[in-house]
């Protein structure tokens, strides 16, 4: 029998693999958030 730790590692690995295609969504949200920040810093530099 495998130890509970091994089972947890297997479950975590499966979750990581199944979650791999999901990260693009949060990163997509971060992109628009970073754009306005870059624009603000861009407007601040010329001044």
mmCIF entry with sequence, helices, sheets and N, C-alpha, C, O atoms, coordinates in Angstrom:
data_MODEL
# 
_entry.id   MODEL 
# 
_entity.id                         1 
_entity.type                       polymer 
_entity.pdbx_number_of_molecules   1 
# 
_entity_poly.entity_id                      1 
_entity_poly.type                           'polypeptide(L)' 
_entity_poly.nstd_linkage                   no 
_entity_poly.nstd_monomer                   no 
_entity_poly.pdbx_seq_one_letter_code       
;(UNK)(UNK)(UNK)(UNK)(UNK)(UNK)(UNK)(UNK)(UNK)(UNK)(UNK)(UNK)(UNK)(UNK)(UNK)(UNK)
(UNK)(UNK)(UNK)(UNK)(UNK)(UNK)(UNK)(UNK)(UNK)(UNK)(UNK)(UNK)(UNK)(UNK)(UNK)(UNK)
(UNK)(UNK)(UNK)(UNK)(UNK)(UNK)(UNK)(UNK)(UNK)(UNK)(UNK)(UNK)(UNK)(UNK)(UNK)
;
_entity_poly.pdbx_seq_one_letter_code_can   XXXXXXXXXXXXXXXXXXXXXXXXXXXXXXXXXXXXXXXXXXXXXXX 
_entity_poly.pdbx_strand_id                 A 
# 
loop_
_entity_poly_seq.entity_id 
_entity_poly_seq.num 
_entity_poly_seq.mon_id 
_entity_poly_seq.hetero 
1 1  UNK n 
1 2  UNK n 
1 3  UNK n 
1 4  UNK n 
1 5  UNK n 
1 6  UNK n 
1 7  UNK n 
1 8  UNK n 
1 9  UNK n 
1 10 UNK n 
1 11 UNK n 
1 12 UNK n 
1 13 UNK n 
1 14 UNK n 
1 15 UNK n 
1 16 UNK n 
1 17 UNK n 
1 18 UNK n 
1 19 UNK n 
1 20 UNK n 
1 21 UNK n 
1 22 UNK n 
1 23 UNK n 
1 24 UNK n 
1 25 UNK n 
1 26 UNK n 
1 27 UNK n 
1 28 UNK n 
1 29 UNK n 
1 30 UNK n 
1 31 UNK n 
1 32 UNK n 
1 33 UNK n 
1 34 UNK n 
1 35 UNK n 
1 36 UNK n 
1 37 UNK n 
1 38 UNK n 
1 39 UNK n 
1 40 UNK n 
1 41 UNK n 
1 42 UNK n 
1 43 UNK n 
1 44 UNK n 
1 45 UNK n 
1 46 UNK n 
1 47 UNK n 
# 
_struct_asym.id          A 
_struct_asym.entity_id   1 
# 
loop_
_struct_conf.conf_type_id 
_struct_conf.id 
_struct_conf.pdbx_PDB_helix_id 
_struct_conf.beg_label_comp_id 
_struct_conf.beg_label_asym_id 
_struct_conf.beg_label_seq_id 
_struct_conf.pdbx_beg_PDB_ins_code 
_struct_conf.end_label_comp_id 
_struct_conf.end_label_asym_id 
_struct_conf.end_label_seq_id 
_struct_conf.pdbx_end_PDB_ins_code 
_struct_conf.beg_auth_comp_id 
_struct_conf.beg_auth_asym_id 
_struct_conf.beg_auth_seq_id 
_struct_conf.end_auth_comp_id 
_struct_conf.end_auth_asym_id 
_struct_conf.end_auth_seq_id 
_struct_conf.pdbx_PDB_helix_class 
_struct_conf.details 
_struct_conf.pdbx_PDB_helix_length 
HELX_P HELX_P1 AA1 UNK A 4  ? UNK A 19 ? UNK A 4  UNK A 19 1 ? 16 
HELX_P HELX_P2 AA2 UNK A 23 ? UNK A 46 ? UNK A 23 UNK A 46 1 ? 24 
# 
_struct_conf_type.id          HELX_P 
_struct_conf_type.criteria    ? 
_struct_conf_type.reference   ? 
# 
loop_
_atom_site.group_PDB 
_atom_site.id 
_atom_site.type_symbol 
_atom_site.label_atom_id 
_atom_site.label_alt_id 
_atom_site.label_comp_id 
_atom_site.label_asym_id 
_atom_site.label_entity_id 
_atom_site.label_seq_id 
_atom_site.pdbx_PDB_ins_code 
_atom_site.Cartn_x 
_atom_site.Cartn_y 
_atom_site.Cartn_z 
_atom_site.occupancy 
_atom_site.B_iso_or_equiv 
_atom_site.pdbx_formal_charge 
_atom_site.auth_seq_id 
_atom_site.auth_comp_id 
_atom_site.auth_asym_id 
_atom_site.auth_atom_id 
_atom_site.pdbx_PDB_model_num 
ATOM 1   N N  . UNK A 1 1  ? 0.846  -1.207 0.000   1.00 0.00 ? 1  UNK A N  1 
ATOM 2   C CA . UNK A 1 1  ? 0.000  0.000  0.000   1.00 0.00 ? 1  UNK A CA 1 
ATOM 3   C C  . UNK A 1 1  ? 0.880  1.254  0.000   1.00 0.00 ? 1  UNK A C  1 
ATOM 4   O O  . UNK A 1 1  ? 1.896  1.318  0.692   1.00 0.00 ? 1  UNK A O  1 
ATOM 5   N N  . UNK A 1 2  ? 0.473  2.230  -0.777  1.00 0.00 ? 2  UNK A N  1 
ATOM 6   C CA . UNK A 1 2  ? 1.239  3.480  -0.810  1.00 0.00 ? 2  UNK A CA 1 
ATOM 7   C C  . UNK A 1 2  ? 0.900  4.337  0.406   1.00 0.00 ? 2  UNK A C  1 
ATOM 8   O O  . UNK A 1 2  ? -0.209 4.276  0.935   1.00 0.00 ? 2  UNK A O  1 
ATOM 9   N N  . UNK A 1 3  ? 1.854  5.117  0.830   1.00 0.00 ? 3  UNK A N  1 
ATOM 10  C CA . UNK A 1 3  ? 1.611  5.983  1.990   1.00 0.00 ? 3  UNK A CA 1 
ATOM 11  C C  . UNK A 1 3  ? 0.680  7.133  1.599   1.00 0.00 ? 3  UNK A C  1 
ATOM 12  O O  . UNK A 1 3  ? 0.594  7.492  0.425   1.00 0.00 ? 3  UNK A O  1 
ATOM 13  N N  . UNK A 1 4  ? -0.010 7.704  2.573   1.00 0.00 ? 4  UNK A N  1 
ATOM 14  C CA . UNK A 1 4  ? -0.916 8.839  2.286   1.00 0.00 ? 4  UNK A CA 1 
ATOM 15  C C  . UNK A 1 4  ? -0.178 9.984  1.607   1.00 0.00 ? 4  UNK A C  1 
ATOM 16  O O  . UNK A 1 4  ? -0.753 10.706 0.792   1.00 0.00 ? 4  UNK A O  1 
ATOM 17  N N  . UNK A 1 5  ? 1.097  10.148 1.944   1.00 0.00 ? 5  UNK A N  1 
ATOM 18  C CA . UNK A 1 5  ? 1.878  11.228 1.332   1.00 0.00 ? 5  UNK A CA 1 
ATOM 19  C C  . UNK A 1 5  ? 1.986  11.004 -0.171  1.00 0.00 ? 5  UNK A C  1 
ATOM 20  O O  . UNK A 1 5  ? 1.830  11.938 -0.958  1.00 0.00 ? 5  UNK A O  1 
ATOM 21  N N  . UNK A 1 6  ? 2.255  9.751  -0.567  1.00 0.00 ? 6  UNK A N  1 
ATOM 22  C CA . UNK A 1 6  ? 2.366  9.443  -1.992  1.00 0.00 ? 6  UNK A CA 1 
ATOM 23  C C  . UNK A 1 6  ? 1.036  9.714  -2.684  1.00 0.00 ? 6  UNK A C  1 
ATOM 24  O O  . UNK A 1 6  ? 1.005  10.231 -3.801  1.00 0.00 ? 6  UNK A O  1 
ATOM 25  N N  . UNK A 1 7  ? -0.055 9.365  -2.021  1.00 0.00 ? 7  UNK A N  1 
ATOM 26  C CA . UNK A 1 7  ? -1.382 9.598  -2.612  1.00 0.00 ? 7  UNK A CA 1 
ATOM 27  C C  . UNK A 1 7  ? -1.625 11.093 -2.770  1.00 0.00 ? 7  UNK A C  1 
ATOM 28  O O  . UNK A 1 7  ? -2.158 11.538 -3.787  1.00 0.00 ? 7  UNK A O  1 
ATOM 29  N N  . UNK A 1 8  ? -1.233 11.868 -1.760  1.00 0.00 ? 8  UNK A N  1 
ATOM 30  C CA . UNK A 1 8  ? -1.413 13.323 -1.845  1.00 0.00 ? 8  UNK A CA 1 
ATOM 31  C C  . UNK A 1 8  ? -0.571 13.887 -2.983  1.00 0.00 ? 8  UNK A C  1 
ATOM 32  O O  . UNK A 1 8  ? -1.024 14.763 -3.720  1.00 0.00 ? 8  UNK A O  1 
ATOM 33  N N  . UNK A 1 9  ? 0.659  13.384 -3.125  1.00 0.00 ? 9  UNK A N  1 
ATOM 34  C CA . UNK A 1 9  ? 1.516  13.861 -4.217  1.00 0.00 ? 9  UNK A CA 1 
ATOM 35  C C  . UNK A 1 9  ? 0.887  13.532 -5.565  1.00 0.00 ? 9  UNK A C  1 
ATOM 36  O O  . UNK A 1 9  ? 0.897  14.358 -6.478  1.00 0.00 ? 9  UNK A O  1 
ATOM 37  N N  . UNK A 1 10 ? 0.337  12.319 -5.690  1.00 0.00 ? 10 UNK A N  1 
ATOM 38  C CA . UNK A 1 10 ? -0.314 11.935 -6.950  1.00 0.00 ? 10 UNK A CA 1 
ATOM 39  C C  . UNK A 1 10 ? -1.503 12.850 -7.224  1.00 0.00 ? 10 UNK A C  1 
ATOM 40  O O  . UNK A 1 10 ? -1.675 13.326 -8.346  1.00 0.00 ? 10 UNK A O  1 
ATOM 41  N N  . UNK A 1 11 ? -2.322 13.096 -6.205  1.00 0.00 ? 11 UNK A N  1 
ATOM 42  C CA . UNK A 1 11 ? -3.501 13.959 -6.376  1.00 0.00 ? 11 UNK A CA 1 
ATOM 43  C C  . UNK A 1 11 ? -3.063 15.373 -6.740  1.00 0.00 ? 11 UNK A C  1 
ATOM 44  O O  . UNK A 1 11 ? -3.662 16.011 -7.606  1.00 0.00 ? 11 UNK A O  1 
ATOM 45  N N  . UNK A 1 12 ? -2.017 15.860 -6.076  1.00 0.00 ? 12 UNK A N  1 
ATOM 46  C CA . UNK A 1 12 ? -1.535 17.218 -6.363  1.00 0.00 ? 12 UNK A CA 1 
ATOM 47  C C  . UNK A 1 12 ? -1.032 17.315 -7.795  1.00 0.00 ? 12 UNK A C  1 
ATOM 48  O O  . UNK A 1 12 ? -1.286 18.304 -8.483  1.00 0.00 ? 12 UNK A O  1 
ATOM 49  N N  . UNK A 1 13 ? -0.306 16.271 -8.252  1.00 0.00 ? 13 UNK A N  1 
ATOM 50  C CA . UNK A 1 13 ? 0.205  16.260 -9.625  1.00 0.00 ? 13 UNK A CA 1 
ATOM 51  C C  . UNK A 1 13 ? -0.957 16.268 -10.613 1.00 0.00 ? 13 UNK A C  1 
ATOM 52  O O  . UNK A 1 13 ? -0.913 16.976 -11.620 1.00 0.00 ? 13 UNK A O  1 
ATOM 53  N N  . UNK A 1 14 ? -2.000 15.482 -10.330 1.00 0.00 ? 14 UNK A N  1 
ATOM 54  C CA . UNK A 1 14 ? -3.161 15.451 -11.232 1.00 0.00 ? 14 UNK A CA 1 
ATOM 55  C C  . UNK A 1 14 ? -3.838 16.817 -11.261 1.00 0.00 ? 14 UNK A C  1 
ATOM 56  O O  . UNK A 1 14 ? -4.246 17.280 -12.326 1.00 0.00 ? 14 UNK A O  1 
ATOM 57  N N  . UNK A 1 15 ? -3.961 17.462 -10.111 1.00 0.00 ? 15 UNK A N  1 
ATOM 58  C CA . UNK A 1 15 ? -4.587 18.784 -10.062 1.00 0.00 ? 15 UNK A CA 1 
ATOM 59  C C  . UNK A 1 15 ? -3.743 19.789 -10.838 1.00 0.00 ? 15 UNK A C  1 
ATOM 60  O O  . UNK A 1 15 ? -4.286 20.631 -11.553 1.00 0.00 ? 15 UNK A O  1 
ATOM 61  N N  . UNK A 1 16 ? -2.425 19.707 -10.703 1.00 0.00 ? 16 UNK A N  1 
ATOM 62  C CA . UNK A 1 16 ? -1.547 20.635 -11.409 1.00 0.00 ? 16 UNK A CA 1 
ATOM 63  C C  . UNK A 1 16 ? -1.700 20.455 -12.917 1.00 0.00 ? 16 UNK A C  1 
ATOM 64  O O  . UNK A 1 16 ? -1.730 21.431 -13.667 1.00 0.00 ? 16 UNK A O  1 
ATOM 65  N N  . UNK A 1 17 ? -1.796 19.195 -13.356 1.00 0.00 ? 17 UNK A N  1 
ATOM 66  C CA . UNK A 1 17 ? -1.936 18.932 -14.798 1.00 0.00 ? 17 UNK A CA 1 
ATOM 67  C C  . UNK A 1 17 ? -3.289 19.435 -15.296 1.00 0.00 ? 17 UNK A C  1 
ATOM 68  O O  . UNK A 1 17 ? -3.372 20.038 -16.367 1.00 0.00 ? 17 UNK A O  1 
ATOM 69  N N  . UNK A 1 18 ? -4.342 19.192 -14.528 1.00 0.00 ? 18 UNK A N  1 
ATOM 70  C CA . UNK A 1 18 ? -5.679 19.610 -14.950 1.00 0.00 ? 18 UNK A CA 1 
ATOM 71  C C  . UNK A 1 18 ? -5.809 21.125 -14.852 1.00 0.00 ? 18 UNK A C  1 
ATOM 72  O O  . UNK A 1 18 ? -6.610 21.719 -15.573 1.00 0.00 ? 18 UNK A O  1 
ATOM 73  N N  . UNK A 1 19 ? -5.036 21.762 -13.974 1.00 0.00 ? 19 UNK A N  1 
ATOM 74  C CA . UNK A 1 19 ? -5.115 23.212 -13.805 1.00 0.00 ? 19 UNK A CA 1 
ATOM 75  C C  . UNK A 1 19 ? -4.217 23.933 -14.810 1.00 0.00 ? 19 UNK A C  1 
ATOM 76  O O  . UNK A 1 19 ? -4.317 25.150 -14.962 1.00 0.00 ? 19 UNK A O  1 
ATOM 77  N N  . UNK A 1 20 ? -3.346 23.199 -15.496 1.00 0.00 ? 20 UNK A N  1 
ATOM 78  C CA . UNK A 1 20 ? -2.416 23.827 -16.437 1.00 0.00 ? 20 UNK A CA 1 
ATOM 79  C C  . UNK A 1 20 ? -3.140 24.681 -17.477 1.00 0.00 ? 20 UNK A C  1 
ATOM 80  O O  . UNK A 1 20 ? -2.729 25.818 -17.706 1.00 0.00 ? 20 UNK A O  1 
ATOM 81  N N  . UNK A 1 21 ? -4.204 24.179 -18.117 1.00 0.00 ? 21 UNK A N  1 
ATOM 82  C CA . UNK A 1 21 ? -4.885 24.979 -19.138 1.00 0.00 ? 21 UNK A CA 1 
ATOM 83  C C  . UNK A 1 21 ? -5.654 26.164 -18.555 1.00 0.00 ? 21 UNK A C  1 
ATOM 84  O O  . UNK A 1 21 ? -6.061 27.052 -19.304 1.00 0.00 ? 21 UNK A O  1 
ATOM 85  N N  . UNK A 1 22 ? -5.863 26.200 -17.236 1.00 0.00 ? 22 UNK A N  1 
ATOM 86  C CA . UNK A 1 22 ? -6.640 27.290 -16.632 1.00 0.00 ? 22 UNK A CA 1 
ATOM 87  C C  . UNK A 1 22 ? -5.830 28.572 -16.407 1.00 0.00 ? 22 UNK A C  1 
ATOM 88  O O  . UNK A 1 22 ? -6.401 29.654 -16.546 1.00 0.00 ? 22 UNK A O  1 
ATOM 89  N N  . UNK A 1 23 ? -4.528 28.517 -16.066 1.00 0.00 ? 23 UNK A N  1 
ATOM 90  C CA . UNK A 1 23 ? -3.756 29.748 -15.820 1.00 0.00 ? 23 UNK A CA 1 
ATOM 91  C C  . UNK A 1 23 ? -3.930 30.843 -16.872 1.00 0.00 ? 23 UNK A C  1 
ATOM 92  O O  . UNK A 1 23 ? -3.948 32.017 -16.504 1.00 0.00 ? 23 UNK A O  1 
ATOM 93  N N  . UNK A 1 24 ? -4.061 30.519 -18.177 1.00 0.00 ? 24 UNK A N  1 
ATOM 94  C CA . UNK A 1 24 ? -4.241 31.582 -19.182 1.00 0.00 ? 24 UNK A CA 1 
ATOM 95  C C  . UNK A 1 24 ? -5.351 32.556 -18.825 1.00 0.00 ? 24 UNK A C  1 
ATOM 96  O O  . UNK A 1 24 ? -5.267 33.729 -19.190 1.00 0.00 ? 24 UNK A O  1 
ATOM 97  N N  . UNK A 1 25 ? -6.393 32.111 -18.123 1.00 0.00 ? 25 UNK A N  1 
ATOM 98  C CA . UNK A 1 25 ? -7.487 33.026 -17.773 1.00 0.00 ? 25 UNK A CA 1 
ATOM 99  C C  . UNK A 1 25 ? -7.022 34.122 -16.807 1.00 0.00 ? 25 UNK A C  1 
ATOM 100 O O  . UNK A 1 25 ? -7.205 35.302 -17.104 1.00 0.00 ? 25 UNK A O  1 
ATOM 101 N N  . UNK A 1 26 ? -6.414 33.761 -15.635 1.00 0.00 ? 26 UNK A N  1 
ATOM 102 C CA . UNK A 1 26 ? -5.941 34.813 -14.721 1.00 0.00 ? 26 UNK A CA 1 
ATOM 103 C C  . UNK A 1 26 ? -4.868 35.683 -15.357 1.00 0.00 ? 26 UNK A C  1 
ATOM 104 O O  . UNK A 1 26 ? -4.843 36.892 -15.130 1.00 0.00 ? 26 UNK A O  1 
ATOM 105 N N  . UNK A 1 27 ? -3.980 35.088 -16.153 1.00 0.00 ? 27 UNK A N  1 
ATOM 106 C CA . UNK A 1 27 ? -2.939 35.887 -16.813 1.00 0.00 ? 27 UNK A CA 1 
ATOM 107 C C  . UNK A 1 27 ? -3.597 36.856 -17.781 1.00 0.00 ? 27 UNK A C  1 
ATOM 108 O O  . UNK A 1 27 ? -3.130 37.984 -17.940 1.00 0.00 ? 27 UNK A O  1 
ATOM 109 N N  . UNK A 1 28 ? -4.679 36.431 -18.433 1.00 0.00 ? 28 UNK A N  1 
ATOM 110 C CA . UNK A 1 28 ? -5.396 37.325 -19.352 1.00 0.00 ? 28 UNK A CA 1 
ATOM 111 C C  . UNK A 1 28 ? -5.966 38.508 -18.593 1.00 0.00 ? 28 UNK A C  1 
ATOM 112 O O  . UNK A 1 28 ? -6.047 39.613 -19.130 1.00 0.00 ? 28 UNK A O  1 
ATOM 113 N N  . UNK A 1 29 ? -6.368 38.282 -17.331 1.00 0.00 ? 29 UNK A N  1 
ATOM 114 C CA . UNK A 1 29 ? -6.903 39.374 -16.524 1.00 0.00 ? 29 UNK A CA 1 
ATOM 115 C C  . UNK A 1 29 ? -5.773 40.302 -16.073 1.00 0.00 ? 29 UNK A C  1 
ATOM 116 O O  . UNK A 1 29 ? -5.965 41.513 -15.959 1.00 0.00 ? 29 UNK A O  1 
ATOM 117 N N  . UNK A 1 30 ? -4.609 39.733 -15.821 1.00 0.00 ? 30 UNK A N  1 
ATOM 118 C CA . UNK A 1 30 ? -3.482 40.557 -15.368 1.00 0.00 ? 30 UNK A CA 1 
ATOM 119 C C  . UNK A 1 30 ? -2.988 41.474 -16.480 1.00 0.00 ? 30 UNK A C  1 
ATOM 120 O O  . UNK A 1 30 ? -2.523 42.581 -16.209 1.00 0.00 ? 30 UNK A O  1 
ATOM 121 N N  . UNK A 1 31 ? -3.086 41.019 -17.739 1.00 0.00 ? 31 UNK A N  1 
ATOM 122 C CA . UNK A 1 31 ? -2.568 41.822 -18.860 1.00 0.00 ? 31 UNK A CA 1 
ATOM 123 C C  . UNK A 1 31 ? -3.245 43.187 -18.919 1.00 0.00 ? 31 UNK A C  1 
ATOM 124 O O  . UNK A 1 31 ? -2.549 44.202 -18.940 1.00 0.00 ? 31 UNK A O  1 
ATOM 125 N N  . UNK A 1 32 ? -4.606 43.252 -18.948 1.00 0.00 ? 32 UNK A N  1 
ATOM 126 C CA . UNK A 1 32 ? -5.274 44.557 -18.992 1.00 0.00 ? 32 UNK A CA 1 
ATOM 127 C C  . UNK A 1 32 ? -4.985 45.401 -17.755 1.00 0.00 ? 32 UNK A C  1 
ATOM 128 O O  . UNK A 1 32 ? -4.974 46.630 -17.826 1.00 0.00 ? 32 UNK A O  1 
ATOM 129 N N  . UNK A 1 33 ? -4.749 44.736 -16.612 1.00 0.00 ? 33 UNK A N  1 
ATOM 130 C CA . UNK A 1 33 ? -4.439 45.474 -15.382 1.00 0.00 ? 33 UNK A CA 1 
ATOM 131 C C  . UNK A 1 33 ? -3.062 46.116 -15.500 1.00 0.00 ? 33 UNK A C  1 
ATOM 132 O O  . UNK A 1 33 ? -2.854 47.234 -15.027 1.00 0.00 ? 33 UNK A O  1 
ATOM 133 N N  . UNK A 1 34 ? -2.114 45.411 -16.133 1.00 0.00 ? 34 UNK A N  1 
ATOM 134 C CA . UNK A 1 34 ? -0.763 45.950 -16.277 1.00 0.00 ? 34 UNK A CA 1 
ATOM 135 C C  . UNK A 1 34 ? -0.729 47.060 -17.328 1.00 0.00 ? 34 UNK A C  1 
ATOM 136 O O  . UNK A 1 34 ? 0.075  47.985 -17.217 1.00 0.00 ? 34 UNK A O  1 
ATOM 137 N N  . UNK A 1 35 ? -1.584 46.981 -18.336 1.00 0.00 ? 35 UNK A N  1 
ATOM 138 C CA . UNK A 1 35 ? -1.567 47.989 -19.399 1.00 0.00 ? 35 UNK A CA 1 
ATOM 139 C C  . UNK A 1 35 ? -1.865 49.392 -18.859 1.00 0.00 ? 35 UNK A C  1 
ATOM 140 O O  . UNK A 1 35 ? -1.105 50.319 -19.139 1.00 0.00 ? 35 UNK A O  1 
ATOM 141 N N  . UNK A 1 36 ? -2.946 49.576 -18.094 1.00 0.00 ? 36 UNK A N  1 
ATOM 142 C CA . UNK A 1 36 ? -3.229 50.913 -17.552 1.00 0.00 ? 36 UNK A CA 1 
ATOM 143 C C  . UNK A 1 36 ? -2.114 51.403 -16.632 1.00 0.00 ? 36 UNK A C  1 
ATOM 144 O O  . UNK A 1 36 ? -1.818 52.597 -16.600 1.00 0.00 ? 36 UNK A O  1 
ATOM 145 N N  . UNK A 1 37 ? -1.491 50.487 -15.883 1.00 0.00 ? 37 UNK A N  1 
ATOM 146 C CA . UNK A 1 37 ? -0.380 50.879 -15.017 1.00 0.00 ? 37 UNK A CA 1 
ATOM 147 C C  . UNK A 1 37 ? 0.773  51.393 -15.874 1.00 0.00 ? 37 UNK A C  1 
ATOM 148 O O  . UNK A 1 37 ? 1.403  52.393 -15.529 1.00 0.00 ? 37 UNK A O  1 
ATOM 149 N N  . UNK A 1 38 ? 1.053  50.720 -16.982 1.00 0.00 ? 38 UNK A N  1 
ATOM 150 C CA . UNK A 1 38 ? 2.134  51.143 -17.874 1.00 0.00 ? 38 UNK A CA 1 
ATOM 151 C C  . UNK A 1 38 ? 1.776  52.490 -18.496 1.00 0.00 ? 38 UNK A C  1 
ATOM 152 O O  . UNK A 1 38 ? 2.645  53.346 -18.666 1.00 0.00 ? 38 UNK A O  1 
ATOM 153 N N  . UNK A 1 39 ? 0.506  52.682 -18.835 1.00 0.00 ? 39 UNK A N  1 
ATOM 154 C CA . UNK A 1 39 ? 0.072  53.949 -19.433 1.00 0.00 ? 39 UNK A CA 1 
ATOM 155 C C  . UNK A 1 39 ? 0.235  55.084 -18.419 1.00 0.00 ? 39 UNK A C  1 
ATOM 156 O O  . UNK A 1 39 ? 0.683  56.176 -18.768 1.00 0.00 ? 39 UNK A O  1 
ATOM 157 N N  . UNK A 1 40 ? -0.131 54.816 -17.164 1.00 0.00 ? 40 UNK A N  1 
ATOM 158 C CA . UNK A 1 40 ? -0.010 55.849 -16.131 1.00 0.00 ? 40 UNK A CA 1 
ATOM 159 C C  . UNK A 1 40 ? 1.453  56.247 -15.963 1.00 0.00 ? 40 UNK A C  1 
ATOM 160 O O  . UNK A 1 40 ? 1.775  57.434 -15.900 1.00 0.00 ? 40 UNK A O  1 
ATOM 161 N N  . UNK A 1 41 ? 2.337  55.251 -15.892 1.00 0.00 ? 41 UNK A N  1 
ATOM 162 C CA . UNK A 1 41 ? 3.759  55.550 -15.731 1.00 0.00 ? 41 UNK A CA 1 
ATOM 163 C C  . UNK A 1 41 ? 4.264  56.280 -16.975 1.00 0.00 ? 41 UNK A C  1 
ATOM 164 O O  . UNK A 1 41 ? 5.132  57.148 -16.877 1.00 0.00 ? 41 UNK A O  1 
ATOM 165 N N  . UNK A 1 42 ? 3.722  55.929 -18.149 1.00 0.00 ? 42 UNK A N  1 
ATOM 166 C CA . UNK A 1 42 ? 4.121  56.589 -19.401 1.00 0.00 ? 42 UNK A CA 1 
ATOM 167 C C  . UNK A 1 42 ? 3.695  58.047 -19.391 1.00 0.00 ? 42 UNK A C  1 
ATOM 168 O O  . UNK A 1 42 ? 4.429  58.911 -19.872 1.00 0.00 ? 42 UNK A O  1 
ATOM 169 N N  . UNK A 1 43 ? 2.500  58.333 -18.840 1.00 0.00 ? 43 UNK A N  1 
ATOM 170 C CA . UNK A 1 43 ? 2.033  59.724 -18.792 1.00 0.00 ? 43 UNK A CA 1 
ATOM 171 C C  . UNK A 1 43 ? 2.822  60.507 -17.742 1.00 0.00 ? 43 UNK A C  1 
ATOM 172 O O  . UNK A 1 43 ? 2.998  61.720 -17.855 1.00 0.00 ? 43 UNK A O  1 
ATOM 173 N N  . UNK A 1 44 ? 3.292  59.788 -16.720 1.00 0.00 ? 44 UNK A N  1 
ATOM 174 C CA . UNK A 1 44 ? 4.028  60.473 -15.647 1.00 0.00 ? 44 UNK A CA 1 
ATOM 175 C C  . UNK A 1 44 ? 5.436  60.842 -16.116 1.00 0.00 ? 44 UNK A C  1 
ATOM 176 O O  . UNK A 1 44 ? 5.968  61.877 -15.716 1.00 0.00 ? 44 UNK A O  1 
ATOM 177 N N  . UNK A 1 45 ? 6.042  60.004 -16.960 1.00 0.00 ? 45 UNK A N  1 
ATOM 178 C CA . UNK A 1 45 ? 7.414  60.270 -17.402 1.00 0.00 ? 45 UNK A CA 1 
ATOM 179 C C  . UNK A 1 45 ? 7.520  61.577 -18.204 1.00 0.00 ? 45 UNK A C  1 
ATOM 180 O O  . UNK A 1 45 ? 8.388  62.397 -17.903 1.00 0.00 ? 45 UNK A O  1 
ATOM 181 N N  . UNK A 1 46 ? 6.664  61.798 -19.216 1.00 0.00 ? 46 UNK A N  1 
ATOM 182 C CA . UNK A 1 46 ? 6.762  63.037 -20.015 1.00 0.00 ? 46 UNK A CA 1 
ATOM 183 C C  . UNK A 1 46 ? 6.646  64.288 -19.147 1.00 0.00 ? 46 UNK A C  1 
ATOM 184 O O  . UNK A 1 46 ? 7.304  65.295 -19.410 1.00 0.00 ? 46 UNK A O  1 
ATOM 185 N N  . UNK A 1 47 ? 5.799  64.219 -18.103 1.00 0.00 ? 47 UNK A N  1 
ATOM 186 C CA . UNK A 1 47 ? 5.655  65.391 -17.232 1.00 0.00 ? 47 UNK A CA 1 
ATOM 187 C C  . UNK A 1 47 ? 6.967  65.624 -16.477 1.00 0.00 ? 47 UNK A C  1 
ATOM 188 O O  . UNK A 1 47 ? 7.065  66.563 -15.686 1.00 0.00 ? 47 UNK A O  1 
# 
